[in-house]
Every structure is written in structure tokens, then in C-alpha cells.
């Protein structure tokens, strides 16, 4: 049985899993206290206010970043591949992959920025895509999944430093 290509379903699942994921901001040292619904600080058993790490939301885009706004940290869903695997006589399976490009940009001259935020984003993406499930209406099921990490890419210009981490999500889909 010939099934539809899983590309759009994989992108939908990945986007749903990682868009606007919350990541610890390693450069914001602001003290933030956990608050209840009424805006009161939550305290531990000893009466101390509970501190939480400051986080930022990381958007995910399909292939390109929109021109509205100045994005300095984001995830791109990039190259997708598919190969039909003839696992049995009854139906085909797909060996599918999608490349996720994690980008952090630091404007300024000299040694600005760090790869730490890109590392934090990659860790969160790994966690959120660890057991990816495709929409039930696709009639496609992820059988196996693996994560691969190609080399980092660092670009340094006179005006900015760009740190990129790549993750290839490899899926066997039936």
C-alpha cells in the first residue's frame, strides 16, 4: 500500500512540540520569585521565597524567519528527506528525517555572546522531540526514532556572532 509522504505531518508534530519552548536564559541574572494566582510570592517550608530561573520563549519556523521583528534566537525546521523502505510485501515504510537548525545571534563587536543559550535550546528540543507522535488523522505511526547531531556552525562578522547547533531527527514511519 502506498502511503502519503510524511513531510507535512512531521513538520506539524515537530512544530507543535517545540514552538515557543521555554528555555533558561543564561545571561539574565534577574531574580524572579515563584508567584501564586494572586501574585503573592510562594514560600518554601522555612518561609523563604522560592526563586525560579528566568526563561525565554524560543519560536520555531518552517524554513525561513519572518521579516517582522528582530529575532535573535529561534529554531528552523530545515531540510527533510524520505526514503521508502520495503519492510514487507503488504505496505511501505518511510525512513524520514528533518534537520532542526538552532540559531542564536549576538550583535556587537568583539567576543559577544556564547554557545550556552544554543546548548540550552538544543537540550530542550531533544527533550520535547524524544517521543514524537504524528497526528492520528495522518494514518502514519512513528515506529523508531533517533537523534543525530552534525557539527556546530559558528559565524563571526564585524557586527555579530552567530552560533548554530544542528539536530537531525530520524524517524521510521509506518
Secondary structure, DSSP 8 states (H G I E B T S, - for coil): -----SHHHHHHHHHHHHTTEEEE-TT----EE-B-TTS-B-B-TTS-B-EE--EEEEEEEESS--SSS--SEEEEEEEEEEEEE--SSS--EEEEEEEEEEEEEEESSSS---SHHHHHHHHHHHHHTTT----GGGT--EEEEEEE----EEEE-SSEEEEEEEEEEEEEE-
